[in-house]
Amino acid sequence: MSDRDSGPGFFGVIEALLAIVGALTVMGVVAVAASVLAWEMELRRSEHDTALDEASTSS
């Protein structure tokens, strides 16, 4: 039996760790993008509500 048959070895472990780090990085980027999008939508809603309030009070 050679070393190649003994399992994933050192590089297999490194590859698995890099895959985990990459997946966490992608999920982090998606989470930040979703947070920014939600913040932007809330900001627009707030600006819209403020504009409506100002229009109704000035009439």
C-alpha positions, 0 to 999 in steps of 0.5 A, a space after each residue: 500500500 502506498 502513501 496515495 492510498 492512505 487517505 486525503 493526507 495533508 493537502 486534502 485537509 488544506 483543501 477542505 479547510 480552504 473550501 470551508 473558508 471559501 463557503 463562509 466568505 461567500 455566505 458573509 458577502 451574501 449576508 452583507 449584500 442583503 443587509 445593505 439592500 434591506 438598509 437601502 429599502 428602509 432608507 427609501 421608505 423613510 424618505 418617501 414617508 417623510 415626503 408624504 408627511 411634508 406634502 400633507 402638512 404644507 397643503 
